[in-house]
Amino acid sequence: MVLLNPLRAEILGRLTEPASAAEVARMINETPQRINYHLKALEKVGLARRVGTRQVRNLVEVLYQAIARTFVLSESLNWNPETVQKMKDQGSLSHLITMTERIKRDALVLMERSDENAEIPSATLETSIRLQNQEQRQAFVEEYVSLVKGLVEKYQARSGSKEEEAFHVVLAVYPQLNLGGETK
């Protein structure tokens, strides 16, 4: 259940080699405090372990490493399909919250740069779509993912020159809410 939090899964993915909370935070653009909190949760359930320490200026950093390179949920857990679907949905929603926080933090930094007369290229797209049933929703999501992958492959720079500017792209699909918080 601890791995259902997408940030924790991402942290474990970065811990194939020993790293401190500060190093992981830099890798995934998070705060060291937040990473440290999640590292302790992962350590508590035995998915990550302390593998050493090192002196960095006046601090002693704890180094963590994932206990495995890959994690597989066993079929023998015998979860009913509704539970599995709920876990997937909650994992996606948790990731949506994490990404929203990251976008907000990044946007604030970029707004500060913009105040300093720096040109900040950006784009935002918001739309709504009505999908009649589960099959149509599934088909929409599959085509959505396919189209985005195609765009990334088409425009992704391959040379690695320093002149290239990297852009963070986040696309989300979730039920539209009315003012009372209920889904439409």
Contacts in CASP RR format, 6 or more apart in sequence:
PFRMAT RR
TARGET T0000
AUTHOR 0000-0000-0000
METHOD contacts of the structure
MODEL  1
MVLLNPLRAEILGRLTEPASAAEVARMINETPQRINYHLKALEKVGLARR
VGTRQVRNLVEVLYQAIARTFVLSESLNWNPETVQKMKDQGSLSHLITMT
ERIKRDALVLMERSDENAEIPSATLETSIRLQNQEQRQAFVEEYVSLVKG
LVEKYQARSGSKEEEAFHVVLAVYPQLNLGGETK
1 87 0 8 1.000
2 8 0 8 1.000
2 41 0 8 1.000
2 42 0 8 1.000
2 45 0 8 1.000
2 47 0 8 1.000
3 9 0 8 1.000
3 12 0 8 1.000
3 47 0 8 1.000
3 71 0 8 1.000
4 87 0 8 1.000
4 90 0 8 1.000
4 91 0 8 1.000
4 94 0 8 1.000
5 38 0 8 1.000
5 91 0 8 1.000
5 94 0 8 1.000
6 91 0 8 1.000
6 94 0 8 1.000
6 95 0 8 1.000
6 98 0 8 1.000
7 28 0 8 1.000
7 30 0 8 1.000
7 34 0 8 1.000
7 38 0 8 1.000
7 94 0 8 1.000
7 95 0 8 1.000
7 98 0 8 1.000
8 38 0 8 1.000
8 41 0 8 1.000
8 42 0 8 1.000
10 28 0 8 1.000
11 24 0 8 1.000
11 28 0 8 1.000
11 35 0 8 1.000
11 38 0 8 1.000
11 39 0 8 1.000
11 42 0 8 1.000
11 48 0 8 1.000
12 42 0 8 1.000
12 47 0 8 1.000
12 48 0 8 1.000
12 66 0 8 1.000
12 71 0 8 1.000
13 66 0 8 1.000
14 24 0 8 1.000
14 27 0 8 1.000
14 28 0 8 1.000
15 24 0 8 1.000
15 48 0 8 1.000
15 64 0 8 1.000
15 65 0 8 1.000
15 66 0 8 1.000
16 65 0 8 1.000
16 66 0 8 1.000
16 69 0 8 1.000
17 65 0 8 1.000
18 51 0 8 1.000
18 52 0 8 1.000
18 63 0 8 1.000
18 64 0 8 1.000
18 65 0 8 1.000
19 27 0 8 1.000
19 63 0 8 1.000
19 64 0 8 1.000
19 65 0 8 1.000
20 54 0 8 1.000
20 56 0 8 1.000
20 61 0 8 1.000
20 62 0 8 1.000
20 63 0 8 1.000
20 64 0 8 1.000
21 32 0 8 1.000
21 33 0 8 1.000
21 35 0 8 1.000
21 36 0 8 1.000
21 39 0 8 1.000
21 61 0 8 1.000
21 62 0 8 1.000
21 64 0 8 1.000
22 32 0 8 1.000
22 35 0 8 1.000
22 56 0 8 1.000
22 61 0 8 1.000
24 30 0 8 1.000
24 35 0 8 1.000
24 39 0 8 1.000
24 64 0 8 1.000
25 31 0 8 1.000
25 32 0 8 1.000
25 34 0 8 1.000
25 35 0 8 1.000
28 35 0 8 1.000
29 102 0 8 1.000
29 106 0 8 1.000
30 102 0 8 1.000
39 48 0 8 1.000
39 64 0 8 1.000
42 48 0 8 1.000
42 64 0 8 1.000
42 66 0 8 1.000
43 49 0 8 1.000
43 50 0 8 1.000
43 64 0 8 1.000
46 67 0 8 1.000
47 66 0 8 1.000
47 67 0 8 1.000
47 71 0 8 1.000
48 64 0 8 1.000
48 65 0 8 1.000
48 66 0 8 1.000
48 67 0 8 1.000
49 64 0 8 1.000
49 65 0 8 1.000
49 67 0 8 1.000
50 62 0 8 1.000
50 63 0 8 1.000
50 64 0 8 1.000
51 63 0 8 1.000
51 64 0 8 1.000
51 65 0 8 1.000
52 62 0 8 1.000
52 63 0 8 1.000
53 60 0 8 1.000
53 61 0 8 1.000
53 62 0 8 1.000
53 63 0 8 1.000
54 60 0 8 1.000
54 61 0 8 1.000
54 63 0 8 1.000
55 61 0 8 1.000
79 87 0 8 1.000
93 174 0 8 1.000
96 172 0 8 1.000
96 174 0 8 1.000
99 170 0 8 1.000
99 172 0 8 1.000
103 170 0 8 1.000
106 168 0 8 1.000
110 120 0 8 1.000
110 122 0 8 1.000
111 120 0 8 1.000
113 120 0 8 1.000
114 120 0 8 1.000
121 165 0 8 1.000
121 167 0 8 1.000
128 176 0 8 1.000
129 140 0 8 1.000
131 137 0 8 1.000
131 140 0 8 1.000
140 173 0 8 1.000
141 173 0 8 1.000
144 171 0 8 1.000
144 173 0 8 1.000
148 169 0 8 1.000
148 171 0 8 1.000
152 169 0 8 1.000
157 164 0 8 1.000
175 183 0 8 1.000
175 184 0 8 1.000
176 183 0 8 1.000
176 184 0 8 1.000
177 183 0 8 1.000
177 184 0 8 1.000
178 184 0 8 1.000
END
